[in-house]
Amino acid sequence: MAKIALETKKSMVKEITSRLNSAETLIVTRYKGLSAQDINELRKELKRIAGEYLVVKDSMAKIALKDGVNNRIMEFIQGEVGIIVYQRDLSVVSKTLVKFLKDHEPLKICGGFSNGEIFSNKDIIAIASLPSREVLLAKLANVLNSPMQGLAGSLNGIICKLLYALKGIKDKKGG
């Protein structure tokens, strides 16, 4: 019986390891005080953006992270933790998480890992307040386009003034 339990734990650790090491973004949270219904609601929100929420024993999470790429988040794993696993950048998942936090105060952000960097809970909340990538790219395109629009407007103004002057000379000469 003990051998079966040990094999089960090993396979669980192996599955957790593969999920954590394949993720681009990980966010560690403390879920103490949330009901099972609230956790399922969070899972649904994360599933909409292709993320997942793993509730893992801290000992198993530490074993899974020990040799992995994302082992720098071990400092955040203490007690009852849930780990958000996301395959893309931090901004989208942080917006979803902070939006969920507004209605579910018992959930606490411990910290996270994305693109090789560690983020504190304050960093994650700050990133959530930033505009989306698409909005920032649109603003950048507008800033880059602005000088060209100004130049085109100035050249158009010069041509219009020349045409008005020629029309005035034509009208003056009556011709």
C-alpha positions in Angstrom: 0.0 0.0 0.0 2.8 2.4 0.9 4.6 1.6 -2.3 1.4 2.6 -4.3 1.2 5.9 -2.4 4.9 6.6 -3.1 4.5 5.9 -6.8 1.4 8.1 -6.9 3.3 11.0 -5.2 6.2 10.5 -7.7 3.8 10.7 -10.7 2.1 13.8 -9.2 5.5 15.5 -8.7 6.5 14.5 -12.3 3.2 16.1 -13.6 3.6 19.2 -11.5 7.2 19.5 -12.6 6.3 19.3 -16.3 3.6 21.9 -16.0 5.7 24.4 -14.0 8.8 24.0 -16.2 6.9 24.5 -19.4 5.2 27.7 -18.3 6.5 31.1 -19.4 4.7 32.8 -16.4 4.1 31.5 -12.9 2.3 33.5 -10.2 2.2 32.1 -6.6 -0.9 32.9 -4.5 -2.2 32.1 -1.1 -5.8 30.9 -1.3 -6.5 30.5 2.4 -10.0 31.7 3.1 -11.4 31.1 -0.4 -14.1 28.6 -0.9 -13.9 25.8 -3.4 -16.5 27.6 -5.4 -14.3 30.7 -5.5 -11.3 28.7 -6.6 -13.3 27.1 -9.4 -14.4 30.6 -10.4 -10.8 31.7 -10.6 -10.0 28.6 -12.6 -12.8 29.5 -15.1 -11.4 33.0 -15.4 -7.9 31.8 -16.1 -9.1 29.1 -18.5 -10.6 31.9 -20.7 -7.1 33.3 -21.2 -5.5 29.8 -21.5 -4.1 29.7 -18.0 -4.6 27.3 -15.2 -4.6 27.3 -11.4 -2.8 24.5 -9.6 -3.5 24.0 -5.9 -0.4 22.1 -4.7 1.0 21.0 -1.4 4.0 23.2 -0.7 6.3 20.2 -0.2 5.4 18.8 -3.7 5.8 22.2 -5.3 9.2 22.6 -3.8 10.3 19.2 -5.0 8.9 19.9 -8.5 10.7 23.3 -8.6 14.0 22.1 -7.1 15.7 21.3 -10.4 13.6 23.3 -12.7 14.1 26.6 -14.6 11.5 28.4 -12.5 13.1 27.4 -9.1 13.5 31.1 -8.2 9.9 31.3 -7.0 10.5 28.8 -4.2 10.8 31.7 -1.8 7.1 32.5 -2.3 6.0 28.9 -1.6 5.0 28.7 2.1 1.9 27.1 3.4 -1.3 26.7 1.3 -0.4 28.0 -2.1 -1.9 28.0 -5.6 0.2 28.5 -8.6 -1.1 30.2 -11.8 0.5 28.6 -14.8 0.4 30.7 -18.0 2.1 30.3 -21.4 2.4 33.9 -22.4 3.5 37.3 -20.9 2.6 38.5 -17.4 0.4 41.4 -18.4 -2.7 39.5 -19.4 -2.7 37.1 -16.5 -2.0 39.8 -14.0 -5.0 41.9 -15.2 -7.3 38.8 -14.8 -5.9 38.0 -11.4 -6.1 41.6 -10.0 -9.7 41.9 -11.4 -10.5 38.7 -9.5 -8.8 40.0 -6.3 -11.2 43.0 -6.2 -14.1 40.7 -5.3 -12.2 38.0 -3.4 -10.0 39.6 -0.8 -8.8 36.4 1.0 -6.7 35.6 -2.1 -3.2 37.1 -1.8 -0.5 37.4 -4.5 2.9 36.2 -3.2 5.0 36.8 -6.3 5.8 35.5 -9.7 8.2 34.6 -12.4 8.1 35.6 -16.1 10.6 35.8 -18.9 13.5 34.9 -16.5 12.6 37.6 -13.9 11.1 37.5 -10.4 8.2 39.8 -9.7 6.9 40.8 -6.3 3.2 41.1 -5.6 3.5 44.9 -6.0 5.1 44.5 -9.4 2.3 42.2 -10.5 -0.3 44.6 -9.4 1.5 47.5 -11.1 1.8 45.5 -14.4 -2.0 44.9 -14.2 -2.6 48.6 -14.2 -0.6 49.2 -17.4 -2.4 49.4 -20.8 -2.4 46.2 -22.9 0.4 45.5 -25.4 -1.9 46.3 -28.3 -2.8 49.7 -26.8 0.9 50.5 -26.2 1.8 49.5 -29.7 -1.0 51.7 -31.1 0.3 54.7 -29.0 3.8 54.0 -30.3 2.6 53.9 -33.9 0.8 57.2 -33.4 3.9 58.8 -31.9 6.0 57.6 -34.8 3.4 58.7 -37.4 3.0 62.2 -35.9 6.1 63.8 -37.4 5.2 62.5 -40.8 1.6 63.9 -40.5 3.1 67.3 -39.4 5.5 67.3 -42.4 2.6 66.4 -44.8 0.5 69.1 -43.3 3.3 71.7 -43.6 4.0 70.8 -47.3 0.3 70.9 -48.1 0.1 74.3 -46.5 3.0 75.6 -48.6 1.4 74.3 -51.8 -2.0 75.8 -50.9 -0.3 79.2 -50.2 1.4 79.1 -53.6 -1.9 78.2 -55.3 -3.7 81.1 -53.5 -0.9 83.5 -54.6 -1.1 82.3 -58.2 -4.9 82.6 -58.2 -4.6 86.1 -56.7 -2.2 87.1 -59.5 -4.5 85.6 -62.1 -7.5 87.5 -60.7 -5.6 90.8 -60.5 -4.5 90.5 -64.1 -8.0 89.5 -65.1 -7.0 86.6 -67.0 
